Amino acid sequence: MSTPQHCPGFEQFKNLKSFTCNCPNCGEPKEIFSDEFGKIQKCDKCGKEIDFTQCTLEGSA
């Protein structure tokens, strides 16, 4: 028996990118992944909706 090199389902998620945006209401950072852009995102701290299209790229590695 051989050990798999990746977890099941790895292929469908290997190209995801993560993005962080600060809530415009309270400043709390919120991270989402590239497959979540079509979904409504709410701040975990204050509950207000965050429009990720209004976010700016602060820096990248």
MMTF fields as JSON, N, C-alpha, C and O atoms, coordinates in Angstrom:
{
  "mmtfVersion": "1.0.0",
  "mmtfProducer": "UNKNOWN",
  "numBonds": 243,
  "numAtoms": 244,
  "numGroups": 61,
  "numChains": 1,
  "numModels": 1,
  "chainsPerModel": [1],
  "groupsPerChain": [61],
  "chainIdList": ["A"],
  "bondAtomList": [4, 2, 8, 6, 12, 10, 16, 14, 20, 18, 24, 22, 28, 26, 32, 30, 36, 34, 40, 38, 44, 42, 48, 46, 52, 50, 56, 54, 60, 58, 64, 62, 68, 66, 72, 70, 76, 74, 80, 78, 84, 82, 88, 86, 92, 90, 96, 94, 100, 98, 104, 102, 108, 106, 112, 110, 116, 114, 120, 118, 124, 122, 128, 126, 132, 130, 136, 134, 140, 138, 144, 142, 148, 146, 152, 150, 156, 154, 160, 158, 164, 162, 168, 166, 172, 170, 176, 174, 180, 178, 184, 182, 188, 186, 192, 190, 196, 194, 200, 198, 204, 202, 208, 206, 212, 210, 216, 214, 220, 218, 224, 222, 228, 226, 232, 230, 236, 234, 240, 238],
  "bondOrderList": [1, 1, 1, 1, 1, 1, 1, 1, 1, 1, 1, 1, 1, 1, 1, 1, 1, 1, 1, 1, 1, 1, 1, 1, 1, 1, 1, 1, 1, 1, 1, 1, 1, 1, 1, 1, 1, 1, 1, 1, 1, 1, 1, 1, 1, 1, 1, 1, 1, 1, 1, 1, 1, 1, 1, 1, 1, 1, 1, 1],
  "groupList": [{"groupName": "MET", "atomNameList": ["N", "CA", "C", "O"], "elementList": ["N", "C", "C", "O"], "formalChargeList": [0, 0, 0, 0], "bondAtomList": [1, 0, 2, 1, 3, 2], "bondOrderList": [1, 1, 2], "singleLetterCode": "M", "chemCompType": "L-PEPTIDE LINKING"}, {"groupName": "SER", "atomNameList": ["N", "CA", "C", "O"], "elementList": ["N", "C", "C", "O"], "formalChargeList": [0, 0, 0, 0], "bondAtomList": [1, 0, 2, 1, 3, 2], "bondOrderList": [1, 1, 2], "singleLetterCode": "S", "chemCompType": "L-PEPTIDE LINKING"}, {"groupName": "THR", "atomNameList": ["N", "CA", "C", "O"], "elementList": ["N", "C", "C", "O"], "formalChargeList": [0, 0, 0, 0], "bondAtomList": [1, 0, 2, 1, 3, 2], "bondOrderList": [1, 1, 2], "singleLetterCode": "T", "chemCompType": "L-PEPTIDE LINKING"}, {"groupName": "PRO", "atomNameList": ["N", "CA", "C", "O"], "elementList": ["N", "C", "C", "O"], "formalChargeList": [0, 0, 0, 0], "bondAtomList": [1, 0, 2, 1, 3, 2], "bondOrderList": [1, 1, 2], "singleLetterCode": "P", "chemCompType": "L-PEPTIDE LINKING"}, {"groupName": "GLN", "atomNameList": ["N", "CA", "C", "O"], "elementList": ["N", "C", "C", "O"], "formalChargeList": [0, 0, 0, 0], "bondAtomList": [1, 0, 2, 1, 3, 2], "bondOrderList": [1, 1, 2], "singleLetterCode": "Q", "chemCompType": "L-PEPTIDE LINKING"}, {"groupName": "HIS", "atomNameList": ["N", "CA", "C", "O"], "elementList": ["N", "C", "C", "O"], "formalChargeList": [0, 0, 0, 0], "bondAtomList": [1, 0, 2, 1, 3, 2], "bondOrderList": [1, 1, 2], "singleLetterCode": "H", "chemCompType": "L-PEPTIDE LINKING"}, {"groupName": "CYS", "atomNameList": ["N", "CA", "C", "O"], "elementList": ["N", "C", "C", "O"], "formalChargeList": [0, 0, 0, 0], "bondAtomList": [1, 0, 2, 1, 3, 2], "bondOrderList": [1, 1, 2], "singleLetterCode": "C", "chemCompType": "L-PEPTIDE LINKING"}, {"groupName": "GLY", "atomNameList": ["N", "CA", "C", "O"], "elementList": ["N", "C", "C", "O"], "formalChargeList": [0, 0, 0, 0], "bondAtomList": [1, 0, 2, 1, 3, 2], "bondOrderList": [1, 1, 2], "singleLetterCode": "G", "chemCompType": "PEPTIDE LINKING"}, {"groupName": "PHE", "atomNameList": ["N", "CA", "C", "O"], "elementList": ["N", "C", "C", "O"], "formalChargeList": [0, 0, 0, 0], "bondAtomList": [1, 0, 2, 1, 3, 2], "bondOrderList": [1, 1, 2], "singleLetterCode": "F", "chemCompType": "L-PEPTIDE LINKING"}, {"groupName": "GLU", "atomNameList": ["N", "CA", "C", "O"], "elementList": ["N", "C", "C", "O"], "formalChargeList": [0, 0, 0, 0], "bondAtomList": [1, 0, 2, 1, 3, 2], "bondOrderList": [1, 1, 2], "singleLetterCode": "E", "chemCompType": "L-PEPTIDE LINKING"}, {"groupName": "LYS", "atomNameList": ["N", "CA", "C", "O"], "elementList": ["N", "C", "C", "O"], "formalChargeList": [0, 0, 0, 0], "bondAtomList": [1, 0, 2, 1, 3, 2], "bondOrderList": [1, 1, 2], "singleLetterCode": "K", "chemCompType": "L-PEPTIDE LINKING"}, {"groupName": "ASN", "atomNameList": ["N", "CA", "C", "O"], "elementList": ["N", "C", "C", "O"], "formalChargeList": [0, 0, 0, 0], "bondAtomList": [1, 0, 2, 1, 3, 2], "bondOrderList": [1, 1, 2], "singleLetterCode": "N", "chemCompType": "L-PEPTIDE LINKING"}, {"groupName": "LEU", "atomNameList": ["N", "CA", "C", "O"], "elementList": ["N", "C", "C", "O"], "formalChargeList": [0, 0, 0, 0], "bondAtomList": [1, 0, 2, 1, 3, 2], "bondOrderList": [1, 1, 2], "singleLetterCode": "L", "chemCompType": "L-PEPTIDE LINKING"}, {"groupName": "ILE", "atomNameList": ["N", "CA", "C", "O"], "elementList": ["N", "C", "C", "O"], "formalChargeList": [0, 0, 0, 0], "bondAtomList": [1, 0, 2, 1, 3, 2], "bondOrderList": [1, 1, 2], "singleLetterCode": "I", "chemCompType": "L-PEPTIDE LINKING"}, {"groupName": "ASP", "atomNameList": ["N", "CA", "C", "O"], "elementList": ["N", "C", "C", "O"], "formalChargeList": [0, 0, 0, 0], "bondAtomList": [1, 0, 2, 1, 3, 2], "bondOrderList": [1, 1, 2], "singleLetterCode": "D", "chemCompType": "L-PEPTIDE LINKING"}, {"groupName": "ALA", "atomNameList": ["N", "CA", "C", "O"], "elementList": ["N", "C", "C", "O"], "formalChargeList": [0, 0, 0, 0], "bondAtomList": [1, 0, 2, 1, 3, 2], "bondOrderList": [1, 1, 2], "singleLetterCode": "A", "chemCompType": "L-PEPTIDE LINKING"}],
  "groupTypeList": [0, 1, 2, 3, 4, 5, 6, 3, 7, 8, 9, 4, 8, 10, 11, 12, 10, 1, 8, 2, 6, 11, 6, 3, 11, 6, 7, 9, 3, 10, 9, 13, 8, 1, 14, 9, 8, 7, 10, 13, 4, 10, 6, 14, 10, 6, 7, 10, 9, 13, 14, 8, 2, 4, 6, 2, 12, 9, 7, 1, 15],
  "groupIdList": [1, 2, 3, 4, 5, 6, 7, 8, 9, 10, 11, 12, 13, 14, 15, 16, 17, 18, 19, 20, 21, 22, 23, 24, 25, 26, 27, 28, 29, 30, 31, 32, 33, 34, 35, 36, 37, 38, 39, 40, 41, 42, 43, 44, 45, 46, 47, 48, 49, 50, 51, 52, 53, 54, 55, 56, 57, 58, 59, 60, 61],
  "secStructList": [7, 7, 7, 7, 1, 1, 7, 6, 6, 2, 2, 2, 2, 6, 6, 7, 7, 3, 3, 3, 3, 3, 7, 6, 6, 6, 7, 7, 3, 3, 3, 3, 3, 4, 4, 4, 6, 6, 1, 7, 3, 3, 7, 6, 6, 6, 7, 7, 3, 3, 7, 4, 4, 4, 7, 7, 7, 7, 7, 7, 7],
  "xCoordList": [0.843, 0.0, 0.888, 1.878, 0.537, 1.354, 0.644, -0.579, 1.431, 0.911, 0.673, 1.565, -0.534, -0.774, 0.134, 0.47, 0.526, 1.411, 0.655, 1.254, -0.646, -1.462, -2.77, -3.181, -3.414, -4.732, -5.735, -5.538, -6.809, -7.854, -8.413, -8.631, -8.643, -9.17, -8.126, -8.476, -6.86, -5.782, -5.767, -5.569, -5.973, -5.869, -6.815, -6.436, -8.034, -8.995, -8.685, -9.227, -7.818, -7.508, -6.076, -5.735, -5.239, -3.824, -3.529, -2.453, -4.444, -4.201, -4.925, -4.943, -5.52, -6.219, -5.238, -4.114, -5.667, -4.89, -5.66, -6.891, -4.953, -5.63, -5.429, -4.399, -6.437, -6.422, -6.889, -7.777, -6.307, -6.712, -7.137, -6.478, -8.248, -8.764, -9.189, -9.736, -8.941, -9.387, -10.825, -11.199, -11.623, -13.011, -13.039, -12.344, -13.826, -13.882, -14.567, -14.422, -15.308, -16.023, -15.156, -15.077, -14.495, -13.752, -12.258, -11.504, -11.816, -10.405, -9.906, -8.726, -10.783, -10.398, -10.01, -10.754, -8.859, -8.485, -9.35, -9.698, -9.692, -10.484, -9.791, -9.469, -9.559, -8.921, -9.968, -10.82, -9.896, -10.723, -9.837, -8.706, -10.368, -9.661, -10.299, -11.456, -9.535, -9.964, -11.266, -11.941, -11.639, -12.901, -14.097, -15.223, -13.877, -14.948, -15.329, -16.127, -14.778, -15.052, -16.52, -17.004, -17.24, -18.641, -19.582, -20.786, -19.068, -19.902, -19.836, -18.836, -20.904, -20.922, -20.016, -20.121, -19.128, -18.194, -18.563, -18.812, -18.598, -18.899, -17.74, -17.06, -17.529, -16.477, -16.788, -17.919, -15.772, -15.948, -16.13, -16.684, -15.668, -15.722, -17.021, -17.718, -17.349, -18.509, -19.72, -20.825, -19.521, -20.634, -21.01, -21.924, -20.325, -20.619, -20.08, -19.092, -20.741, -20.313, -19.027, -18.857, -18.122, -16.86, -16.887, -17.111, -16.661, -16.604, -15.141, -14.375, -14.759, -13.364, -12.934, -11.735, -13.866, -13.473, -12.917, -12.273, -13.159, -12.663, -11.341, -10.79, -10.828, -9.582, -8.385, -8.463, -7.287, -6.055, -4.984, -4.993, -4.072, -2.966, -1.905, -1.294, -1.689, -0.726, 0.704, 1.632, 0.886, 2.221, 2.089, 1.026, 3.155, 3.11, 4.492, 5.508, 4.48, 5.74, 6.198, 7.245],
  "yCoordList": [-1.183, 0.0, 1.245, 1.303, 2.231, 3.446, 4.609, 4.625, 5.558, 6.748, 7.831, 8.119, 8.445, 9.523, 10.724, 11.011, 11.421, 12.572, 13.832, 14.756, 13.885, 15.054, 14.599, 13.45, 15.498, 15.228, 15.084, 15.663, 14.32, 14.236, 15.623, 16.404, 15.935, 17.236, 18.32, 19.459, 18.005, 18.989, 19.71, 20.924, 18.981, 19.558, 20.736, 21.71, 20.672, 21.749, 23.023, 24.083, 22.935, 24.104, 24.607, 25.619, 23.954, 24.309, 25.668, 26.217, 26.228, 27.516, 28.681, 29.786, 28.458, 29.539, 30.593, 30.276, 31.827, 32.945, 33.507, 33.49, 34.001, 34.622, 36.131, 36.626, 36.845, 38.302, 38.769, 38.158, 39.837, 40.418, 41.864, 42.619, 42.227, 43.589, 44.025, 43.228, 45.282, 45.807, 46.291, 46.914, 46.001, 46.453, 47.98, 48.613, 48.586, 50.046, 50.647, 51.841, 49.838, 50.323, 50.297, 51.294, 49.144, 49.02, 48.752, 48.791, 48.48, 48.271, 46.847, 46.575, 45.934, 44.536, 43.886, 44.006, 43.199, 42.525, 41.285, 40.572, 41.035, 39.872, 39.227, 39.901, 37.928, 37.185, 36.375, 35.729, 36.414, 35.546, 34.911, 35.342, 33.881, 33.208, 33.557, 33.972, 33.385, 33.822, 33.172, 33.737, 32.021, 31.396, 31.958, 31.509, 32.931, 33.522, 34.939, 35.592, 35.423, 36.797, 37.036, 38.151, 36.04, 36.213, 36.169, 36.366, 35.916, 35.792, 37.071, 37.788, 37.351, 38.499, 38.194, 37.134, 39.134, 38.972, 39.946, 41.124, 39.452, 40.306, 40.261, 39.245, 41.383, 41.498, 40.572, 40.525, 39.84, 38.938, 39.696, 39.155, 40.939, 41.718, 42.523, 42.423, 43.318, 44.209, 43.754, 44.26, 42.809, 42.279, 43.076, 42.687, 44.18, 44.99, 44.306, 43.574, 44.554, 43.975, 44.642, 45.855, 43.831, 44.328, 44.151, 43.044, 45.226, 45.182, 45.01, 45.974, 43.784, 43.502, 44.161, 44.239, 44.638, 45.341, 46.721, 47.338, 47.215, 48.526, 48.438, 49.464, 47.232, 47.036, 47.323, 47.18, 47.727, 47.966, 46.994, 46.526, 46.692, 45.796, 46.57, 47.496, 46.191, 46.894, 46.463, 47.259, 45.229, 44.696, 43.236, 42.636, 42.676, 41.254, 40.659, 41.353, 39.355, 38.648, 37.963, 37.316],
  "zCoordList": [0.0, 0.0, 0.0, 0.729, -0.811, -0.89, -0.186, -0.053, 0.252, 0.924, -0.124, -0.922, -0.134, -1.11, -0.84, 0.308, -1.907, -1.751, -1.347, -0.798, -1.609, -1.283, -0.661, -0.823, 0.042, 0.592, -0.549, -1.618, -0.34, -1.371, -1.66, -0.734, -2.905, -3.287, -3.458, -3.768, -3.267, -3.357, -4.702, -4.752, -5.778, -7.129, -7.342, -7.993, -6.811, -7.06, -6.275, -6.587, -5.259, -4.442, -4.577, -3.963, -5.342, -5.365, -5.998, -5.765, -6.79, -7.439, -6.767, -7.31, -5.602, -4.898, -4.403, -4.014, -4.422, -3.882, -2.696, -2.694, -1.693, -0.555, -0.608, -1.067, -0.126, -0.111, 1.255, 1.85, 1.754, 3.025, 2.795, 2.08, 3.416, 3.312, 4.706, 5.468, 5.04, 6.327, 6.207, 5.213, 7.222, 7.261, 7.24, 8.035, 6.35, 6.3, 7.526, 7.791, 8.271, 9.452, 10.711, 11.428, 10.989, 12.246, 12.061, 13.033, 10.822, 10.554, 10.749, 10.53, 11.156, 11.375, 10.047, 9.074, 9.979, 8.738, 8.493, 9.434, 7.234, 6.836, 5.654, 4.676, 5.737, 4.654, 3.906, 4.515, 2.579, 1.749, 0.698, 0.47, 0.062, -1.012, -2.348, -2.406, -3.416, -4.738, -5.205, -6.066, -4.679, -5.084, -4.317, -4.53, -3.428, -2.626, -3.065, -2.391, -4.174, -4.605, -4.915, -4.72, -5.388, -5.736, -4.545, -4.709, -3.357, -2.159, -1.332, -1.362, -0.599, 0.303, 1.493, 2.111, 1.806, 2.917, 4.021, 3.762, 5.255, 6.405, 7.379, 7.519, 8.051, 9.049, 10.226, 10.711, 10.676, 11.808, 13.12, 14.076, 13.171, 14.416, 14.533, 15.543, 13.512, 13.622, 12.799, 12.996, 11.887, 11.106, 9.87, 9.144, 9.617, 8.426, 7.172, 7.227, 6.044, 4.773, 4.287, 4.413, 3.73, 3.19, 1.678, 1.188, 0.941, -0.516, -0.919, -0.921, -1.26, -1.597, -2.9, -3.169, -3.716, -4.941, -4.624, -5.473, -3.406, -2.992, -2.243, -1.843, -2.049, -1.32, -2.218, -3.438, -1.608, -2.338, -1.894, -0.755, -2.781, -2.468, -1.702, -2.237, -0.455, 0.403, 0.108, 0.246, -0.292, -0.566, -0.956, -0.797, -1.46, -1.83, -1.625, -1.593, -1.49, -1.27, -2.527, -2.531]
}
